[in-house]
Amino acid sequence: MIIARVVGSAVSTIKTETLIGSKLLIIREADVAGKPTGRPLVAVDSVGAGVGDLVLAASGSSARQTPITENRPVDTVIMAILDSLQVEGTVTYRKEAWR
């Protein structure tokens, strides 16, 4: 799993049948404070995330383990929206503090 920030969305009117109805979001890997650090990736949203949310994402075969992505051609999935992060006893991120 990776910590990532949702930085945008992707719209595709023509796609493989198994992805019809899937919400596609652009994410970037983030540090423990929520600052985007990585390259952009397209992920299928399985939890109702939106732009600005800090999320947990999985890639590879793990991305096909949610009810929404099972047996679909998905390489990255958003599977949780983070409310907070605590590292070595210090809270490094709280959802309401970022917005």
C-alpha positions as CSV (number, residue, x, y, z in Angstrom):
1,M,0.0,0.0,0.0
2,I,1.1,3.6,-0.6
3,I,0.0,6.9,0.9
4,A,-1.2,9.1,-2.0
5,R,-2.8,12.5,-2.6
6,V,-5.7,12.7,-5.1
7,V,-4.7,15.5,-7.4
8,G,-7.2,15.3,-10.2
9,S,-9.6,13.1,-12.2
10,A,-9.6,11.4,-15.6
11,V,-12.6,11.1,-17.8
12,S,-12.9,8.5,-20.5
13,T,-16.1,8.1,-22.5
14,I,-14.7,5.1,-24.5
15,K,-13.2,2.3,-22.4
16,T,-13.2,-1.4,-22.0
17,E,-16.6,-2.7,-20.9
18,T,-15.4,-3.9,-17.5
19,L,-14.4,-0.3,-16.6
20,I,-17.7,1.3,-17.5
21,G,-19.0,3.1,-14.4
22,S,-15.6,3.2,-12.7
23,K,-14.4,6.6,-11.3
24,L,-10.8,7.3,-12.4
25,L,-8.7,9.6,-10.2
26,I,-5.2,11.0,-10.6
27,I,-3.1,10.3,-7.5
28,R,0.5,11.1,-6.5
29,E,2.5,9.2,-3.9
30,A,2.7,11.4,-0.8
31,D,4.9,11.8,2.3
32,V,3.6,11.3,5.9
33,A,2.5,15.0,6.0
34,G,0.4,14.5,2.9
35,K,2.6,16.4,0.5
36,P,2.6,14.9,-3.0
37,T,6.0,13.6,-3.9
38,G,5.6,10.9,-6.6
39,R,4.7,10.7,-10.2
40,P,1.0,10.9,-11.3
41,L,-0.9,7.6,-11.6
42,V,-4.5,6.8,-12.6
43,A,-6.4,4.8,-10.0
44,V,-9.8,3.3,-9.8
45,D,-11.7,4.8,-6.9
46,S,-13.5,2.1,-4.8
47,V,-14.4,4.3,-1.7
48,G,-15.7,7.7,-3.0
49,A,-12.5,9.7,-2.7
50,G,-12.2,13.2,-4.2
51,V,-9.6,15.7,-5.2
52,G,-7.6,16.7,-2.2
53,D,-8.1,13.6,-0.2
54,L,-5.2,11.7,1.3
55,V,-5.7,8.0,0.5
56,L,-4.3,4.5,0.7
57,A,-3.8,2.9,-2.7
58,A,-2.6,-0.6,-3.8
59,S,-1.2,-1.6,-7.1
60,G,-0.4,-4.7,-9.0
61,S,-2.5,-7.9,-8.3
62,S,-3.6,-6.4,-5.0
63,A,-5.5,-3.7,-6.9
64,R,-7.9,-6.4,-8.2
65,Q,-8.9,-7.6,-4.7
66,T,-11.8,-5.1,-4.1
67,P,-15.4,-5.9,-5.1
68,I,-15.3,-3.0,-7.6
69,T,-12.1,-4.1,-9.2
70,E,-12.2,-7.9,-9.1
71,N,-11.4,-9.5,-12.4
72,R,-10.9,-6.1,-14.1
73,P,-7.9,-4.7,-15.9
74,V,-6.9,-2.4,-13.0
75,D,-3.3,-1.7,-11.8
76,T,-4.0,0.8,-9.1
77,V,-7.0,1.2,-6.7
78,I,-7.9,3.6,-4.0
79,M,-9.1,1.6,-1.1
80,A,-9.2,4.0,1.9
81,I,-9.5,7.7,2.7
82,L,-7.2,8.7,5.5
83,D,-8.4,10.8,8.4
84,S,-5.0,11.0,10.1
85,L,-1.5,9.7,10.3
86,Q,0.7,9.2,13.3
87,V,4.4,8.5,13.0
88,E,6.6,7.7,16.0
89,G,4.0,9.2,18.3
90,T,3.5,12.4,16.4
91,V,0.4,13.2,14.4
92,T,1.8,14.2,10.9
93,Y,-1.5,14.6,9.1
94,R,-5.2,15.3,10.0
95,K,-7.8,15.6,7.3
96,E,-9.3,18.8,8.6
97,A,-5.9,20.5,8.9
98,W,-5.1,20.1,5.1
99,R,-8.3,21.5,3.7
